[in-house]
Amino acid sequence: MSIERIELGDPRLADYVSLTDVALRRRLEPAGGLYIAESEKVIRRALAAGHRPRSFLMAPRWLDDLADVVADAEARGVPVFVGDHDVIERLTGFHLHRGALAAMHRPPLPDLAETLTGAHRVLVIEDVVDHTNVGAVFRSAAALSMDAVLVTPRCADPFYRRAIRVSMGTVFQVPWTRIDPWPAGVDRLRAAGFTTAALALADDAVPLDILAADPPQRLALVLGTEGDGLSRRTIAAVDVVVTIPMAAGVDSLNVAAAGAVAAWALRRQPT
């Protein structure tokens, strides 16, 4: 079989070394054409989406839980590396919550027109740099029937390991691509028939429930970065600014929570 016990320093494990170094992953993942899937559920969702594995790395107990995946890897000549939990943690540099990893070939991103084909509800993530928030937005998008997610050029990579894990692998289910340039991309959304709505604090903002009472047929909801929120250029470019009414002196929600609330309120109703 293609199962092999690992030792530290094995050059074949380069894909898995020091995964906590965000700067390294940003350089390596696009250039090397890879991403890391962590946990059984995420690995299975990646494979179900048709993504090709480069190799697997797991603790011994996962050989049984992922027996079908291991058998398929054997048939396709994909290596399966096995090591004790502490060896894997020393190799990767992080605490492994779920003792199975896969290095996956990164699929090419579709273009914007392809991503928007047939879509009626789209989330746009502007410059969100926290991978946990990016993953949470994707999980909400999948759960609340958003048709696509667009990320701006400076937004964190949805295929970074932590974003994938937080999303529970839904980054493989929701169509997504980068919209570049931005906020000039608002014009491309408008040309495609979308009303663009910025979720932000503004004196002329429309309460979310008002927009939800008579939503446009095609809607792109724009979510802003942590702390500063959406840029002034984006707010000036969109068709409408929307706010979620707050109580108890709270001015806003975390971007992922706000996106989930707005996505639920503006979800497309069955006809």
C-alpha positions, -999 to 999 in steps of 0.1 A, spaced: 0 0 0 10 37 -3 9 41 35 42 52 49 53 61 85 69 95 87 99 110 104 107 146 109 128 161 82 113 139 54 115 162 23 82 147 10 64 164 38 73 200 27 36 208 20 28 204 58 58 222 74 51 252 96 15 258 86 11 285 112 33 309 93 7 329 75 32 348 54 47 316 41 13 301 32 2 333 14 33 329 -8 33 291 -12 -4 283 -17 -10 304 -49 25 297 -63 26 261 -54 -10 255 -63 -20 238 -31 -41 242 0 -44 222 32 -76 204 42 -80 195 79 -104 170 95 -123 141 80 -154 162 71 -133 188 53 -113 163 34 -144 145 23 -160 177 11 -129 186 -8 -129 153 -25 -166 154 -32 -161 188 -49 -137 171 -73 -104 185 -59 -73 163 -64 -52 153 -34 -14 155 -35 -9 135 -3 -25 127 30 -11 130 65 -28 114 95 -26 98 129 -30 60 129 -66 60 141 -78 78 110 -67 49 88 -100 32 98 -123 63 97 -109 72 63 -105 37 50 -123 44 18 -103 75 11 -71 56 19 -81 28 -5 -88 53 -32 -55 70 -26 -38 36 -30 -55 30 -63 -45 64 -76 -9 63 -63 -14 92 -39 9 88 -8 -6 85 27 18 95 54 11 82 89 27 95 122 20 99 158 0 129 170 30 146 186 52 141 155 25 157 133 22 186 156 59 192 157 59 190 119 30 214 113 36 237 142 0 238 155 -22 217 177 -41 193 155 -77 191 166 -86 165 140 -57 142 133 -61 141 95 -47 165 69 -46 165 31 -25 186 7 -48 193 -22 -42 207 -56 -58 242 -58 -84 244 -85 -83 274 -108 -108 302 -98 -137 308 -122 -140 342 -138 -166 367 -125 -192 361 -152 -191 324 -147 -195 328 -109 -225 351 -113 -243 329 -139 -277 320 -125 -270 338 -91 -295 359 -73 -279 364 -39 -242 372 -36 -220 381 -6 -190 404 -13 -163 403 14 -142 435 13 -107 433 28 -115 409 56 -81 397 68 -91 374 96 -93 338 83 -117 328 110 -142 355 98 -137 345 62 -145 309 70 -175 319 91 -189 340 63 -187 311 39 -204 287 63 -233 312 66 -234 317 29 -238 279 24 -263 275 52 -285 304 41 -286 297 4 -263 324 -9 -255 316 -45 -219 329 -46 -193 347 -26 -169 373 -41 -137 384 -23 -118 416 -29 -81 416 -38 -69 423 -2 -93 399 14 -77 368 32 -75 336 12 -106 314 16 -84 284 9 -61 291 39 -63 261 63 -80 280 92 -106 295 69 -114 261 54 -117 245 88 -140 272 102 -162 270 71 -164 232 77 -154 227 41 -183 248 27 -157 269 8 -158 239 -16 -195 241 -20 -203 278 -25 -191 292 -59 -165 320 -53 -139 341 -70 -120 373 -66 -135 406 -79 -107 428 -91 -104 457 -92 -124 469 -63 -146 490 -57 -147 495 -94 -161 460 -95 -194 475 -83 -200 486 -119 -195 451 -131 -221 438 -106 -245 465 -117 -240 457 -153 -248 420 -145 -282 431 -131 -274 432 -94 -285 458 -69 -255 464 -46 -261 470 -9 -234 479 16 -239 467 52 -226 498 70 -234 526 95 -245 557 77 -270 585 84 -290 576 53 -288 538 58 -320 518 52 -329 494 80 -325 458 70 -361 449 75 -372 476 51 -350 463 23 -360 427 32 -397 436 28 -392 443 -9 -359 429 -19 -344 433 -54 -344 402 -76 -306 401 -78 -287 414 -48 -250 417 -39 -245 424 -2 -211 439 6 -195 432 40 -167 453 53 -134 446 71 -130 441 108 -128 474 128 -130 500 100 -158 485 81 -164 494 44 -143 520 26 -159 553 18 -153 547 -19 -173 515 -17 -202 531 2 -202 559 -24 -203 534 -52 -231 511 -41 -268 515 -48 -280 515 -11 -265 514 24 -282 490 48 -279 488 86 -290 462 112 -309 481 140 -290 476 173 -301 477 209 -283 481 243 -259 507 230 -242 482 206 -233 499 173 -225 468 152 -219 431 150 -189 410 141 -187 409 103 -195 372 101 -225 376 125 -238 406 106 -234 388 73 -254 358 86 -282 381 99 -284 400 66 -282 368 45 -311 352 64 -332 384 61 -325 388 24 -325 352 14 -344 345 -18 -379 332 -11 -392 301 -30 -416 310 -57 
